[in-house]
């Protein structure tokens, strides 16, 4: 039987106890022999609801005037890990995830990411690993109008999100061409190299098990709006 059109998918029902138990057990049995006979559970309890969540978010974000969307089947990530260059050869991810992009394009600058994992569910958004030319324009905008970006950062934090800046995302020195801005109010932000992403990661397991999780994700996208619109203005040359 063919899958229903995206606009006919039912509202997101929440992830079941069986869905979270599957992911918990997958941590202990991350091998093909365990996964293959249980793939129907993965499809029914995880992939199905995740696609419903994406379709639900398409409707909710459109109502909010946020241009983030995805085709439900293409907006979800595969559970299979790329182990070609990894020391960890476990074949499966222990979470499920989806991404919505501007205008439905996951590769367009500025997007929304949803991850469901027992004890590690989160919603994040922003500009991850942008092209070097875009990152340079972003830095140039920050040093030209530092207070404008500081206002964006404060608005995002006031909305209950935190910026995802870790050691791997930070330069030890000022980036090339911006050495003279070491005393700028945005100096610390200039050292971010992997992009500008804010996250809500205080999501309990119970929250992803109800239809209200779709609303929480939409509210998080709204909380990210100052950051997203700041970056979209740069992407559009405004």
DONUZA-950542 format. One record per residue (C-alpha): residue number from 1; x, y, z; residue in three letters. Coordinates in steps of 0.1 Angstrom, whole numbers. Layout:
// DONUZA-950542
<pt num="NUM" px="X" py="Y" pz="Z" residu="ALA"/>
...
This chain:
// DONUZA-950542
<pt num="1" px="0" py="0" pz="0" residu="UNK"/>
<pt num="2" px="14" py="34" pz="-9" residu="UNK"/>
<pt num="3" px="22" py="59" pz="19" residu="UNK"/>
<pt num="4" px="-4" py="87" pz="23" residu="UNK"/>
<pt num="5" px="4" py="121" pz="9" residu="UNK"/>
<pt num="6" px="23" py="143" pz="34" residu="UNK"/>
<pt num="7" px="-7" py="166" pz="39" residu="UNK"/>
<pt num="8" px="-29" py="137" pz="48" residu="UNK"/>
<pt num="9" px="-7" py="123" pz="75" residu="UNK"/>
<pt num="10" px="-25" py="124" pz="109" residu="UNK"/>
<pt num="11" px="-14" py="146" pz="137" residu="UNK"/>
<pt num="12" px="16" py="135" pz="157" residu="UNK"/>
<pt num="13" px="4" py="111" pz="185" residu="UNK"/>
<pt num="14" px="35" py="111" pz="206" residu="UNK"/>
<pt num="15" px="62" py="83" pz="208" residu="UNK"/>
<pt num="16" px="50" py="52" pz="225" residu="UNK"/>
<pt num="17" px="66" py="33" pz="254" residu="UNK"/>
<pt num="18" px="76" py="7" pz="229" residu="UNK"/>
<pt num="19" px="94" py="33" pz="208" residu="UNK"/>
<pt num="20" px="116" py="45" pz="237" residu="UNK"/>
<pt num="21" px="122" py="9" pz="249" residu="UNK"/>
<pt num="22" px="134" py="0" pz="214" residu="UNK"/>
<pt num="23" px="160" py="28" pz="215" residu="UNK"/>
<pt num="24" px="170" py="19" pz="250" residu="UNK"/>
<pt num="25" px="175" py="-18" pz="240" residu="UNK"/>
<pt num="26" px="193" py="-7" pz="208" residu="UNK"/>
<pt num="27" px="221" py="7" pz="230" residu="UNK"/>
<pt num="28" px="227" py="-27" pz="244" residu="UNK"/>
<pt num="29" px="222" py="-47" pz="212" residu="UNK"/>
<pt num="30" px="236" py="-25" pz="185" residu="UNK"/>
<pt num="31" px="240" py="-52" pz="159" residu="UNK"/>
<pt num="32" px="222" py="-63" pz="128" residu="UNK"/>
<pt num="33" px="212" py="-97" pz="143" residu="UNK"/>
<pt num="34" px="191" py="-78" pz="169" residu="UNK"/>
<pt num="35" px="178" py="-51" pz="147" residu="UNK"/>
<pt num="36" px="166" py="-70" pz="116" residu="UNK"/>
<pt num="37" px="138" py="-90" pz="132" residu="UNK"/>
<pt num="38" px="126" py="-59" pz="150" residu="UNK"/>
<pt num="39" px="127" py="-35" pz="120" residu="UNK"/>
<pt num="40" px="89" py="-35" pz="119" residu="UNK"/>
<pt num="41" px="88" py="-20" pz="154" residu="UNK"/>
<pt num="42" px="113" py="6" pz="143" residu="UNK"/>
<pt num="43" px="92" py="15" pz="113" residu="UNK"/>
<pt num="44" px="59" py="15" pz="131" residu="UNK"/>
<pt num="45" px="68" py="30" pz="164" residu="UNK"/>
<pt num="46" px="96" py="55" pz="155" residu="UNK"/>
<pt num="47" px="97" py="63" pz="118" residu="UNK"/>
<pt num="48" px="59" py="65" pz="114" residu="UNK"/>
<pt num="49" px="54" py="90" pz="143" residu="UNK"/>
<pt num="50" px="85" py="109" pz="133" residu="UNK"/>
<pt num="51" px="71" py="115" pz="99" residu="UNK"/>
<pt num="52" px="38" py="126" pz="114" residu="UNK"/>
<pt num="53" px="58" py="150" pz="136" residu="UNK"/>
<pt num="54" px="74" py="166" pz="106" residu="UNK"/>
<pt num="55" px="40" py="169" pz="88" residu="UNK"/>
<pt num="56" px="25" py="184" pz="120" residu="UNK"/>
<pt num="57" px="54" py="209" pz="123" residu="UNK"/>
<pt num="58" px="50" py="219" pz="87" residu="UNK"/>
<pt num="59" px="14" py="230" pz="95" residu="UNK"/>
<pt num="60" px="23" py="246" pz="129" residu="UNK"/>
<pt num="61" px="53" py="266" pz="116" residu="UNK"/>
<pt num="62" px="34" py="278" pz="85" residu="UNK"/>
<pt num="63" px="7" py="292" pz="109" residu="UNK"/>
<pt num="64" px="35" py="310" pz="128" residu="UNK"/>
<pt num="65" px="49" py="325" pz="96" residu="UNK"/>
<pt num="66" px="82" py="305" pz="100" residu="UNK"/>
<pt num="67" px="95" py="293" pz="66" residu="UNK"/>
<pt num="68" px="107" py="260" pz="79" residu="UNK"/>
<pt num="69" px="94" py="227" pz="65" residu="UNK"/>
<pt num="70" px="104" py="193" pz="51" residu="UNK"/>
<pt num="71" px="88" py="165" pz="31" residu="UNK"/>
<pt num="72" px="81" py="140" pz="59" residu="UNK"/>
<pt num="73" px="99" py="111" pz="43" residu="UNK"/>
<pt num="74" px="129" py="131" pz="33" residu="UNK"/>
<pt num="75" px="131" py="152" pz="65" residu="UNK"/>
<pt num="76" px="139" py="122" pz="87" residu="UNK"/>
<pt num="77" px="175" py="109" pz="91" residu="UNK"/>
<pt num="78" px="184" py="73" pz="85" residu="UNK"/>
<pt num="79" px="192" py="53" pz="115" residu="UNK"/>
<pt num="80" px="222" py="37" pz="98" residu="UNK"/>
<pt num="81" px="256" py="51" pz="108" residu="UNK"/>
<pt num="82" px="284" py="58" pz="84" residu="UNK"/>
<pt num="83" px="311" py="37" pz="99" residu="UNK"/>
<pt num="84" px="337" py="39" pz="70" residu="UNK"/>
<pt num="85" px="360" py="62" pz="89" residu="UNK"/>
<pt num="86" px="348" py="57" pz="124" residu="UNK"/>
<pt num="87" px="365" py="38" pz="152" residu="UNK"/>
<pt num="88" px="331" py="29" pz="165" residu="UNK"/>
<pt num="89" px="317" py="3" pz="141" residu="UNK"/>
<pt num="90" px="282" py="1" pz="157" residu="UNK"/>
<pt num="91" px="259" py="0" pz="127" residu="UNK"/>
<pt num="92" px="230" py="20" pz="141" residu="UNK"/>
<pt num="93" px="223" py="54" pz="158" residu="UNK"/>
<pt num="94" px="206" py="52" pz="191" residu="UNK"/>
<pt num="95" px="183" py="81" pz="184" residu="UNK"/>
<pt num="96" px="160" py="92" pz="157" residu="UNK"/>
<pt num="97" px="160" py="127" pz="142" residu="UNK"/>
<pt num="98" px="145" py="150" pz="117" residu="UNK"/>
<pt num="99" px="154" py="184" pz="102" residu="UNK"/>
<pt num="100" px="134" py="211" pz="86" residu="UNK"/>
<pt num="101" px="149" py="237" pz="64" residu="UNK"/>
<pt num="102" px="141" py="271" pz="50" residu="UNK"/>
<pt num="103" px="117" py="266" pz="21" residu="UNK"/>
<pt num="104" px="119" py="229" pz="27" residu="UNK"/>
<pt num="105" px="156" py="226" pz="18" residu="UNK"/>
<pt num="106" px="176" py="209" pz="46" residu="UNK"/>
<pt num="107" px="208" py="223" pz="30" residu="UNK"/>
<pt num="108" px="197" py="259" pz="30" residu="UNK"/>
<pt num="109" px="213" py="281" pz="57" residu="UNK"/>
<pt num="110" px="192" py="281" pz="89" residu="UNK"/>
<pt num="111" px="172" py="252" pz="100" residu="UNK"/>
<pt num="112" px="155" py="232" pz="128" residu="UNK"/>
<pt num="113" px="167" py="199" pz="142" residu="UNK"/>
<pt num="114" px="147" py="175" pz="164" residu="UNK"/>
<pt num="115" px="163" py="145" pz="182" residu="UNK"/>
<pt num="116" px="144" py="118" pz="202" residu="UNK"/>
<pt num="117" px="166" py="97" pz="224" residu="UNK"/>
<pt num="118" px="158" py="83" pz="259" residu="UNK"/>
<pt num="119" px="175" py="107" pz="283" residu="UNK"/>
<pt num="120" px="188" py="128" pz="255" residu="UNK"/>
<pt num="121" px="160" py="144" pz="235" residu="UNK"/>
<pt num="122" px="165" py="179" pz="222" residu="UNK"/>
<pt num="123" px="154" py="206" pz="198" residu="UNK"/>
<pt num="124" px="181" py="228" pz="182" residu="UNK"/>
<pt num="125" px="183" py="253" pz="154" residu="UNK"/>
<pt num="126" px="204" py="279" pz="137" residu="UNK"/>
<pt num="127" px="233" py="277" pz="113" residu="UNK"/>
<pt num="128" px="254" py="246" pz="116" residu="UNK"/>
<pt num="129" px="287" py="243" pz="97" residu="UNK"/>
<pt num="130" px="280" py="271" pz="73" residu="UNK"/>
<pt num="131" px="301" py="277" pz="42" residu="UNK"/>
<pt num="132" px="332" py="297" pz="48" residu="UNK"/>
<pt num="133" px="319" py="327" pz="28" residu="UNK"/>
<pt num="134" px="287" py="328" pz="48" residu="UNK"/>
<pt num="135" px="306" py="326" pz="81" residu="UNK"/>
<pt num="136" px="328" py="354" pz="70" residu="UNK"/>
<pt num="137" px="299" py="376" pz="61" residu="UNK"/>
<pt num="138" px="283" py="367" pz="95" residu="UNK"/>
<pt num="139" px="315" py="378" pz="113" residu="UNK"/>
<pt num="140" px="317" py="410" pz="93" residu="UNK"/>
<pt num="141" px="281" py="418" pz="103" residu="UNK"/>
<pt num="142" px="289" py="412" pz="139" residu="UNK"/>
<pt num="143" px="319" py="435" pz="141" residu="UNK"/>
<pt num="144" px="301" py="462" pz="121" residu="UNK"/>
<pt num="145" px="270" py="461" pz="144" residu="UNK"/>
<pt num="146" px="280" py="443" pz="176" residu="UNK"/>
<pt num="147" px="251" py="454" pz="197" residu="UNK"/>
<pt num="148" px="226" py="440" pz="171" residu="UNK"/>
<pt num="149" px="240" py="406" pz="175" residu="UNK"/>
<pt num="150" px="243" py="408" pz="212" residu="UNK"/>
<pt num="151" px="206" py="417" pz="213" residu="UNK"/>
<pt num="152" px="199" py="386" pz="193" residu="UNK"/>
<pt num="153" px="220" py="364" pz="216" residu="UNK"/>
<pt num="154" px="202" py="379" pz="247" residu="UNK"/>
<pt num="155" px="168" py="373" pz="231" residu="UNK"/>
<pt num="156" px="176" py="337" pz="224" residu="UNK"/>
<pt num="157" px="188" py="331" pz="260" residu="UNK"/>
<pt num="158" px="158" py="349" pz="274" residu="UNK"/>
<pt num="159" px="136" py="325" pz="254" residu="UNK"/>
<pt num="160" px="151" py="296" pz="275" residu="UNK"/>
<pt num="161" px="177" py="283" pz="250" residu="UNK"/>
<pt num="162" px="214" py="280" pz="253" residu="UNK"/>
<pt num="163" px="241" py="284" pz="227" residu="UNK"/>
<pt num="164" px="259" py="253" pz="217" residu="UNK"/>
<pt num="165" px="295" py="264" pz="220" residu="UNK"/>
<pt num="166" px="319" py="236" pz="229" residu="UNK"/>
<pt num="167" px="357" py="233" pz="226" residu="UNK"/>
<pt num="168" px="354" py="217" pz="192" residu="UNK"/>
<pt num="169" px="334" py="246" pz="180" residu="UNK"/>
<pt num="170" px="358" py="273" pz="192" residu="UNK"/>
<pt num="171" px="390" py="287" pz="177" residu="UNK"/>
<pt num="172" px="419" py="292" pz="201" residu="UNK"/>
<pt num="173" px="428" py="325" pz="184" residu="UNK"/>
<pt num="174" px="409" py="352" pz="166" residu="UNK"/>
<pt num="175" px="400" py="341" pz="131" residu="UNK"/>
<pt num="176" px="422" py="354" pz="102" residu="UNK"/>
<pt num="177" px="412" py="389" pz="92" residu="UNK"/>
<pt num="178" px="396" py="397" pz="126" residu="UNK"/>
<pt num="179" px="427" py="399" pz="148" residu="UNK"/>
<pt num="180" px="421" py="435" pz="155" residu="UNK"/>
<pt num="181" px="387" py="428" pz="171" residu="UNK"/>
<pt num="182" px="400" py="409" pz="201" residu="UNK"/>
<pt num="183" px="385" py="436" pz="224" residu="UNK"/>
<pt num="184" px="352" py="437" pz="206" residu="UNK"/>
<pt num="185" px="321" py="429" pz="226" residu="UNK"/>
<pt num="186" px="315" py="400" pz="202" residu="UNK"/>
<pt num="187" px="351" py="387" pz="203" residu="UNK"/>
<pt num="188" px="340" py="354" pz="219" residu="UNK"/>
<pt num="189" px="314" py="349" pz="192" residu="UNK"/>
<pt num="190" px="340" py="355" pz="165" residu="UNK"/>
<pt num="191" px="359" py="324" pz="176" residu="UNK"/>
<pt num="192" px="329" py="301" pz="168" residu="UNK"/>
<pt num="193" px="339" py="281" pz="138" residu="UNK"/>
<pt num="194" px="311" py="255" pz="134" residu="UNK"/>
<pt num="195" px="283" py="279" pz="132" residu="UNK"/>
<pt num="196" px="257" py="295" pz="155" residu="UNK"/>
<pt num="197" px="233" py="270" pz="170" residu="UNK"/>
<pt num="198" px="210" py="273" pz="201" residu="UNK"/>
<pt num="199" px="195" py="243" pz="218" residu="UNK"/>
<pt num="200" px="168" py="232" pz="242" residu="UNK"/>
<pt num="201" px="180" py="199" pz="257" residu="UNK"/>
<pt num="202" px="161" py="198" pz="290" residu="UNK"/>
<pt num="203" px="133" py="177" pz="275" residu="UNK"/>
<pt num="204" px="122" py="147" pz="296" residu="UNK"/>
<pt num="205" px="112" py="114" pz="281" residu="UNK"/>
<pt num="206" px="76" py="119" pz="291" residu="UNK"/>
<pt num="207" px="74" py="151" pz="269" residu="UNK"/>
<pt num="208" px="81" py="133" pz="237" residu="UNK"/>
<pt num="209" px="54" py="107" pz="244" residu="UNK"/>
<pt num="210" px="25" py="131" pz="240" residu="UNK"/>
<pt num="211" px="10" py="150" pz="211" residu="UNK"/>
<pt num="212" px="20" py="182" pz="229" residu="UNK"/>
<pt num="213" px="56" py="176" pz="219" residu="UNK"/>
<pt num="214" px="48" py="190" pz="185" residu="UNK"/>
<pt num="215" px="38" py="222" pz="202" residu="UNK"/>
<pt num="216" px="70" py="223" pz="222" residu="UNK"/>
<pt num="217" px="90" py="219" pz="191" residu="UNK"/>
<pt num="218" px="71" py="247" pz="174" residu="UNK"/>
<pt num="219" px="75" py="270" pz="204" residu="UNK"/>
<pt num="220" px="112" py="263" pz="204" residu="UNK"/>
<pt num="221" px="114" py="273" pz="167" residu="UNK"/>
<pt num="222" px="96" py="305" pz="177" residu="UNK"/>
<pt num="223" px="122" py="310" pz="204" residu="UNK"/>
<pt num="224" px="149" py="306" pz="177" residu="UNK"/>
<pt num="225" px="133" py="332" pz="154" residu="UNK"/>
<pt num="226" px="157" py="361" pz="164" residu="UNK"/>
<pt num="227" px="187" py="340" pz="155" residu="UNK"/>
<pt num="228" px="172" py="325" pz="124" residu="UNK"/>
<pt num="229" px="160" py="358" pz="110" residu="UNK"/>
<pt num="230" px="194" py="374" pz="118" residu="UNK"/>
<pt num="231" px="212" py="348" pz="97" residu="UNK"/>
<pt num="232" px="186" py="348" pz="69" residu="UNK"/>
<pt num="233" px="191" py="386" pz="65" residu="UNK"/>
<pt num="234" px="228" py="379" pz="60" residu="UNK"/>
<pt num="235" px="221" py="350" pz="36" residu="UNK"/>
<pt num="236" px="199" py="373" pz="16" residu="UNK"/>
<pt num="237" px="224" py="401" pz="15" residu="UNK"/>
<pt num="238" px="202" py="424" pz="36" residu="UNK"/>
